[in-house]
């Protein structure tokens, strides 16, 4: 009889831990039209978990992060996101991840200088509209007749100028109320 006690404890613990799990319905079953998305909990939906809507706090205190609200699938500051896309709109995009806040362009050659090309990576670092909320990395290559495309030095101010242009555009969008 003593050997059965640990099995029952393990089974009871497994039942309690998996009781919060359930079958998820597909998105199509929850919302038939875009107008119903908000009614049925579309993007950004916060479901109540096994420990309630606030979860469980191990160290105590309140969660200070801004909750993800319905209607916006972007996990970073929407003004910085939109401003970044607007600022580099002339360059072809390779990847744009609104959840991770990373935008990567493909190589772009200006019409004036065909033997040079540029690539930009933009990182949006949070949900707040702050000067340190965006970082840019600029890469440059020159075409060598013998070696093909070769990495070239980029002026240190180029990334800073790009970040400032994004911040200026984000301020414009915030003032006009677009992109928020």
Secondary structure, 3 states (H helix, E strand, C coil): CHHHHHHHHHHHHHHHHHCCCCCCCCHHHHCCCHHHHHHHCCCCCCCCECCECCCCCCCCCCCCCCCCCCCCCCCCCHHHHHHHHHHCCCCCEEEEECCCCEEEECCECCCCCCCEEEEEEEEECCCCCCHHHEEEEEEEEEEECCCEEEEECCCHHHHHHHHHHHHHHHHHHHHHCCCC
